[in-house]
Amino acid sequence: MIRTTSPTRRLVVALAAGASTVAATAAALATPATASPAPSAAPAAGTRVPAAQFAAKAHGNERTCATAAAGYAACLARVVTDRAGKPLATSTPAGYGPADLSSAYKLAGTSSGGKTVAIVDAYDAPTAEADLKVYRAQYGLPACTKANGCFTKVNQSGGSSLPAADAGWATEISLDLDMVSAACPDCKILLVEANSPSFANLGAAVNYAASRGVAAISNSYGGSDSSATSAYDHPGIAITASTGDAGYEVESPASFKGVVAVGGTSLSTSSNARGWTEKAWSGAGSGCSTINAKPSWQTSATSCSKKATADVSAVADPNTGVAVYDSTPYEGSSGWQVYGGTSASAPIIASVYALGGNLSGYPASYTWAHSSALNDVTSGSNGSCTTTKWCTAGTGWDGPTGLGTPNGVSAF
């Protein structure tokens, strides 16, 4: 049986600016599509839902996992919803795809040389491999399957006996796998499924992933700020974690010293030289840990005596979100959907570290030493706080976006 998230536990966020904001967002996300196939058919490569069609149905977004209890984490995926508050599914993609992310972050022409990115999540996504196949075929990416050695799925100790399925976490897994595929098409993917979202089980999954010689481990989940454990301390591996989707608020494991804390932006097309513009996403988690020590590479720019979050960032706003394919029904919806949350930015950044390859020691230290090679995000806020830079974007480091977003792989 697949676990589901009760509608009474959903957190639905209406767009404050109303339908006009949805329309503007959809226009940025979608370009006019060619004739769409029937919903049961595989979509033709490159097609997208027309902007007007998507805007007419999109209305808000919701998180797909319940709020975490003490000692546990919650996945941080957020899905765009329709006017009835249900996840909006379409027969063809409506969000940003691999070419968009490659353009926005200057990843074209880069290669990992076949490095492995590990994804750690809780519970089982029974359709993970099949859904990954659809996503990659849609965008003309090389197949990534168990058969060709590109994709591996195991439990938290590396075994084949998988945990119970969970519809909310399955959407998270699809988001994570698709973002690795988008940012690093030649990366191999190791999916490690923890028995539950307890930090004990998730930590065991991270430890297993670290034992497999991976380049990066992405953790798209978070709970309350807590003391770091050795499970998330593996020099030579880029361990990324989402900073959260509740605005100015510190979450773990992003607050752990050895972890690359990944914040979030709103990403839109632009007529500027880059072709894109970014501002801090209002939901991106940030702040100053009260528990975990300040890493030596974090400078006084943070105005924080302990670990500050974020370190770096990437697109996370569901309203400028990414295309994801998931066929495990969540609240009755499946197919192509648009997702955001810092759940999207964490696997993107993990993949960029695999592409960059500067993994000696703690990879975050390399990024801090090469911050000039990033896109500095200087506008937007995730709330109000006593130290302005912890919640408001500006020149240099700030809480919601960290040092900035990838501008190629020179900072990674």
C-alpha positions as CSV (number, residue, x, y, z in Angstrom):
1,M,0.0,0.0,0.0
2,I,1.2,3.5,-0.8
3,R,1.1,6.0,2.0
4,T,-0.6,9.3,1.2
5,T,-0.7,12.7,2.7
6,S,-4.1,13.7,4.0
7,P,-5.6,16.9,2.6
8,T,-6.0,18.1,6.2
9,R,-2.2,18.1,6.5
10,R,-1.5,20.1,3.4
11,L,-0.1,23.6,3.4
12,V,-1.7,25.4,0.5
13,V,-0.2,28.7,-0.4
14,A,-2.3,31.0,-2.5
15,L,-0.5,33.5,-4.7
16,A,-0.7,36.8,-3.0
17,A,-0.8,38.8,-6.2
18,G,-3.6,36.7,-7.7
19,A,-4.2,35.3,-11.2
20,S,-2.1,37.9,-13.0
21,T,1.0,36.7,-11.2
22,V,0.2,33.1,-12.3
23,A,-0.2,34.3,-15.9
24,A,3.1,36.2,-15.8
25,T,4.9,33.2,-14.3
26,A,3.4,30.8,-16.8
27,A,4.5,33.0,-19.6
28,A,8.1,32.7,-18.4
29,L,7.8,29.0,-17.9
30,A,6.2,28.0,-21.2
31,T,6.6,28.6,-24.9
32,P,4.1,27.9,-27.6
33,A,3.9,24.1,-28.0
34,T,3.5,22.0,-31.1
35,A,0.5,19.7,-31.3
36,S,0.2,17.9,-28.0
37,P,-0.1,14.1,-28.0
38,A,-2.9,12.3,-26.2
39,P,-2.3,12.0,-22.5
40,S,-1.6,8.3,-22.7
41,A,1.1,8.8,-25.4
42,A,4.7,9.6,-24.8
43,P,5.1,13.4,-25.4
44,A,7.1,14.6,-28.4
45,A,10.5,15.9,-27.4
46,G,10.5,19.6,-26.7
47,T,6.7,20.2,-26.4
48,R,5.3,22.3,-23.6
49,V,1.9,23.2,-22.3
50,P,0.9,26.6,-23.9
51,A,1.3,29.5,-21.4
52,A,-2.4,30.5,-21.5
53,Q,-3.5,26.9,-20.9
54,F,-1.3,26.5,-17.9
55,A,-2.1,30.0,-16.4
56,A,-5.8,29.2,-16.7
57,K,-5.4,26.3,-14.3
58,A,-2.6,27.2,-12.0
59,H,-3.5,28.9,-8.8
60,G,-1.1,28.2,-5.9
61,N,1.3,25.6,-4.5
62,E,1.6,23.1,-1.6
63,R,4.2,21.1,0.1
64,T,3.9,17.3,-0.5
65,C,5.2,16.1,3.0
66,A,3.7,16.9,6.4
67,T,5.6,19.1,8.8
68,A,8.4,17.2,10.6
69,A,8.1,16.1,14.3
70,A,11.2,16.3,16.6
71,G,13.9,14.0,15.5
72,Y,12.4,13.7,12.0
73,A,12.7,15.5,8.7
74,A,10.1,16.5,6.1
75,C,10.6,16.5,2.3
76,L,10.6,20.1,1.0
77,A,9.1,19.6,-2.5
78,R,6.3,22.0,-3.4
79,V,4.0,21.4,-6.3
80,V,1.9,23.9,-8.3
81,T,-1.8,23.4,-7.6
82,D,-5.0,24.1,-9.5
83,R,-8.0,26.2,-8.3
84,A,-9.3,23.2,-6.3
85,G,-6.0,23.0,-4.4
86,K,-5.0,19.7,-6.2
87,P,-1.6,19.2,-7.8
88,L,-1.9,20.4,-11.4
89,A,-0.9,17.6,-13.9
90,T,-0.6,18.1,-17.6
91,S,0.1,15.8,-20.6
92,T,3.3,17.7,-21.5
93,P,5.8,19.7,-19.4
94,A,5.0,23.3,-18.3
95,G,8.1,24.2,-16.2
96,Y,11.8,24.7,-16.8
97,G,13.6,21.8,-18.4
98,P,17.3,20.8,-18.8
99,A,18.0,23.4,-21.6
100,D,16.6,26.2,-19.4
101,L,18.7,25.3,-16.4
102,S,21.8,24.8,-18.6
103,S,21.3,28.2,-20.1
104,A,20.5,29.9,-16.8
105,Y,23.6,28.4,-15.0
106,K,26.0,28.1,-18.0
107,L,26.3,24.4,-17.8
108,A,26.3,23.6,-21.5
109,G,29.4,21.7,-22.6
110,T,30.3,20.5,-19.1
111,S,30.7,16.9,-18.2
112,S,31.2,15.0,-15.0
113,G,33.0,12.1,-16.6
114,G,30.5,9.7,-15.3
115,K,30.6,10.7,-11.6
116,T,27.8,9.5,-9.3
117,V,25.3,11.8,-7.5
118,A,23.5,10.1,-4.6
119,I,19.9,11.1,-3.7
120,V,18.9,10.3,-0.1
121,D,15.2,10.4,0.7
122,A,12.7,8.5,2.9
123,Y,10.4,5.7,1.8
124,D,10.1,4.1,-1.6
125,A,9.1,5.6,-4.9
126,P,7.8,2.5,-6.8
127,T,7.8,4.2,-10.2
128,A,11.1,6.0,-9.8
129,E,13.0,4.3,-12.7
130,A,10.0,4.3,-15.0
131,D,9.4,8.0,-14.3
132,L,13.1,8.8,-14.8
133,K,12.9,7.1,-18.2
134,V,10.0,9.3,-19.3
135,Y,11.7,12.5,-18.1
136,R,14.9,11.8,-19.9
137,A,13.2,10.6,-23.1
138,Q,11.1,13.8,-23.2
139,Y,14.3,15.9,-23.3
140,G,16.4,13.7,-25.4
141,L,18.8,12.8,-22.6
142,P,20.6,9.4,-22.6
143,A,18.8,6.6,-20.9
144,C,19.7,6.1,-17.2
145,T,18.5,2.6,-16.1
146,K,19.5,-0.2,-13.8
147,A,20.3,-2.3,-17.0
148,N,22.9,0.1,-18.3
149,G,24.4,0.7,-14.8
150,C,23.4,4.4,-14.7
151,F,20.6,4.1,-12.1
152,T,20.7,2.2,-8.8
153,K,18.0,2.1,-6.1
154,V,18.7,0.5,-2.7
155,N,17.6,0.7,0.9
156,Q,19.4,2.6,3.6
157,S,22.0,-0.2,4.1
158,G,22.4,-0.9,0.4
159,G,20.0,-3.9,0.2
160,S,17.3,-4.6,-2.2
161,S,14.4,-4.9,0.3
162,L,12.9,-1.5,0.0
163,P,10.9,0.5,2.5
164,A,7.1,1.1,2.3
165,A,6.0,3.4,-0.5
166,D,4.9,7.0,0.3
167,A,3.1,9.2,-2.3
168,G,4.4,12.5,-0.9
169,W,8.0,11.4,-0.7
170,A,7.7,9.7,-4.1
171,T,7.1,13.2,-5.6
172,E,10.3,14.4,-3.9
173,I,12.2,11.5,-5.3
174,S,11.0,12.2,-8.8
175,L,12.0,15.9,-8.4
176,D,15.4,15.0,-7.2
177,L,16.1,12.4,-9.9
178,D,14.9,14.8,-12.6
179,M,17.1,17.7,-11.4
180,V,20.2,15.6,-11.4
181,S,19.3,14.5,-14.9
182,A,18.7,18.1,-16.0
183,A,21.9,19.6,-14.5
184,C,24.2,16.7,-15.1
185,P,23.0,14.4,-17.9
186,D,26.1,12.2,-17.8
187,C,26.0,11.7,-14.0
188,K,25.1,8.2,-12.7
189,I,22.4,8.3,-10.0
190,L,22.3,6.3,-6.7
191,L,18.9,6.5,-5.0
192,V,19.1,5.5,-1.3
193,E,15.7,5.1,0.4
194,A,15.6,5.4,4.2
195,N,13.2,3.3,6.1
196,S,11.6,6.5,7.6
197,P,12.3,10.2,7.7
198,S,13.9,10.0,11.1
199,F,17.3,11.6,11.2
200,A,18.7,8.2,12.4
201,N,17.5,6.4,9.3
202,L,18.3,9.3,6.9
203,G,21.8,9.5,8.4
204,A,22.3,5.8,7.9
205,A,21.3,6.3,4.2
206,V,23.8,9.2,3.9
207,N,26.6,7.0,5.4
208,Y,25.8,4.2,3.0
209,A,25.9,6.6,0.0
210,A,29.2,8.0,1.2
211,S,30.7,4.5,1.3
212,R,30.0,4.1,-2.4
213,G,32.5,6.6,-3.8
214,V,30.0,9.2,-4.9
215,A,30.9,12.8,-5.8
216,A,27.9,14.4,-4.2
217,I,24.9,13.5,-1.9
218,S,21.7,15.5,-2.1
219,N,19.4,15.8,0.8
220,S,16.1,17.6,0.0
221,Y,14.6,17.6,3.4
222,G,14.8,19.3,6.7
223,G,13.8,19.5,10.3
224,S,14.4,21.8,13.2
225,D,17.9,23.1,13.9
226,S,19.7,20.3,15.8
227,S,23.2,19.2,16.6
228,A,25.3,17.8,13.7
229,T,26.1,14.1,13.5
230,S,29.0,12.3,11.9
231,A,26.6,10.9,9.2
232,Y,26.7,14.2,7.4
233,D,30.5,14.8,7.7
234,H,32.3,13.2,4.8
235,P,35.2,15.3,3.4
236,G,35.8,14.8,-0.3
237,I,32.0,14.6,-1.0
238,A,29.7,17.5,-1.7
239,I,26.9,16.9,0.7
240,T,24.1,19.4,-0.1
241,A,20.9,20.0,1.9
242,S,17.9,22.2,1.4
243,T,17.6,25.3,3.7
244,G,13.8,25.0,3.9
245,D,10.7,26.5,2.4
246,A,9.3,28.5,5.4
247,G,11.3,31.6,4.9
248,Y,13.6,33.0,7.7
249,E,14.1,29.9,9.7
250,V,17.1,27.6,10.3
251,E,16.8,23.9,9.4
252,S,19.0,20.8,9.7
253,P,20.9,19.1,8.1
254,A,21.6,22.4,6.2
255,S,22.8,23.9,9.5
256,F,25.5,21.2,9.9
257,K,29.1,22.4,9.6
258,G,30.2,20.0,6.8
259,V,27.0,20.4,4.7
260,V,26.6,22.8,1.7
261,A,23.4,24.7,2.6
262,V,21.4,25.4,-0.5
263,G,18.9,28.3,-0.6
264,G,16.5,29.3,-3.3
265,T,15.7,31.9,-5.9
266,S,13.0,33.0,-8.3
267,L,14.3,32.5,-11.8
268,S,12.9,34.4,-14.8
269,T,13.9,35.0,-18.4
270,S,15.3,38.5,-19.2
271,S,16.5,40.7,-22.0
272,N,19.8,41.3,-20.2
273,A,23.1,39.8,-21.4
274,R,22.7,36.7,-19.2
275,G,19.2,36.1,-20.5
276,W,17.9,35.4,-17.0
277,T,17.4,37.3,-13.8
278,E,17.1,36.0,-10.2
279,K,15.9,37.3,-6.9
280,A,15.6,35.7,-3.5
281,W,12.6,33.4,-3.2
282,S,10.3,34.4,-0.4
283,G,10.1,30.9,0.9
284,A,13.9,30.1,1.0
285,G,15.1,29.1,4.4
286,S,17.9,31.1,6.0
287,G,19.4,32.2,9.2
288,C,22.1,31.7,11.8
289,S,22.3,28.4,13.7
290,T,22.3,28.6,17.5
291,I,23.8,25.2,17.8
292,N,26.3,24.3,15.1
293,A,29.8,25.7,14.9
294,K,30.8,28.1,12.2
295,P,32.9,26.5,9.4
296,S,36.3,28.0,9.0
297,W,35.5,29.0,5.4
298,Q,32.5,31.1,6.2
299,T,33.8,34.6,6.6
300,S,32.7,37.5,8.8
301,A,30.4,38.5,5.9
302,T,27.7,36.3,7.5
303,S,27.6,38.3,10.8
304,C,27.0,34.9,12.4
305,S,29.1,33.3,15.1
306,K,27.9,29.8,14.1
307,K,26.9,28.1,10.9
308,A,25.0,30.5,8.6
309,T,22.6,29.3,5.9
310,A,22.6,29.4,2.9
311,D,26.0,28.8,1.2
312,V,24.8,28.9,-2.4
313,S,21.4,28.7,-4.2
314,A,19.5,27.9,-7.3
315,V,15.9,28.1,-8.6
316,A,13.4,27.0,-5.9
317,D,10.3,29.2,-6.4
318,P,7.4,26.9,-7.6
319,N,6.0,29.9,-9.4
320,T,9.1,29.9,-11.6
321,G,9.4,26.1,-11.2
322,V,10.8,23.1,-12.9
323,A,9.1,20.3,-14.9
324,V,8.9,17.0,-13.1
325,Y,7.3,13.7,-14.2
326,D,5.8,11.5,-11.5
327,S,3.3,8.6,-12.0
328,T,2.9,7.5,-8.4
329,P,-0.5,9.2,-7.7
330,Y,-0.3,12.0,-5.1
331,E,-3.7,13.3,-4.1
332,G,-5.1,11.8,-7.3
333,S,-2.7,13.5,-9.6
334,S,0.1,12.1,-11.7
335,G,2.0,12.9,-14.9
336,W,3.9,16.2,-15.7
337,Q,3.8,18.7,-12.9
338,V,5.6,21.9,-11.9
339,Y,7.7,21.8,-8.7
340,G,9.8,24.0,-6.6
341,G,11.1,24.3,-3.1
342,T,14.7,24.2,-2.0
343,S,14.1,20.5,-2.8
344,A,14.8,21.5,-6.4
345,S,17.9,23.6,-5.7
346,A,19.7,21.0,-3.5
347,P,20.1,18.3,-6.2
348,I,20.9,21.0,-8.8
349,I,23.8,22.2,-6.8
350,A,24.9,18.6,-5.9
351,S,25.1,18.0,-9.7
352,V,27.0,21.2,-10.4
353,Y,29.6,20.0,-7.8
354,A,29.9,16.7,-9.7
355,L,30.4,18.7,-12.9
356,G,33.0,21.0,-11.3
357,G,34.9,18.3,-9.6
358,N,36.6,20.4,-6.9
359,L,35.8,18.0,-4.0
360,S,38.9,18.0,-1.8
361,G,38.3,18.6,1.8
362,Y,34.9,20.3,2.4
363,P,33.7,21.4,-1.1
364,A,31.9,24.4,0.4
365,S,35.3,25.9,1.2
366,Y,36.3,25.9,-2.5
367,T,33.0,27.7,-3.4
368,W,33.6,30.4,-0.7
369,A,37.1,30.9,-2.0
370,H,35.8,31.4,-5.6
371,S,32.6,33.4,-4.9
372,S,33.4,35.8,-7.7
373,A,32.6,33.1,-10.2
374,L,28.9,33.0,-9.1
375,N,25.9,35.0,-10.1
376,D,25.4,37.4,-7.1
377,V,21.7,37.7,-6.3
378,T,21.0,41.1,-4.9
379,S,17.2,41.5,-4.5
380,G,14.3,39.9,-2.8
381,S,13.7,38.8,0.8
382,N,12.2,35.9,2.8
383,G,10.9,37.8,5.7
384,S,12.1,40.2,8.4
385,C,15.0,39.6,10.9
386,T,17.2,41.4,13.4
387,T,20.3,41.1,11.1
388,T,19.1,42.3,7.7
389,K,21.4,40.2,5.5
390,W,20.1,37.0,7.1
391,C,16.8,37.4,5.3
392,T,17.3,40.1,2.6
393,A,19.4,39.6,-0.6
394,G,22.1,42.1,-1.3
395,T,25.6,42.4,-2.7
396,G,27.8,39.6,-1.5
397,W,26.6,36.9,0.9
398,D,23.0,36.9,2.2
399,G,20.9,34.3,3.9
400,P,18.3,33.3,1.3
401,T,20.7,33.0,-1.6
402,G,24.1,32.6,0.0
403,L,27.0,33.6,-2.2
404,G,24.8,33.3,-5.3
405,T,24.0,30.8,-8.0
406,P,26.1,28.9,-10.5
407,N,27.7,30.8,-13.4
408,G,29.3,27.8,-15.0
409,V,31.3,25.4,-12.7
410,S,34.3,27.5,-11.8
411,A,33.1,27.9,-8.2
412,F,32.5,24.2,-7.8
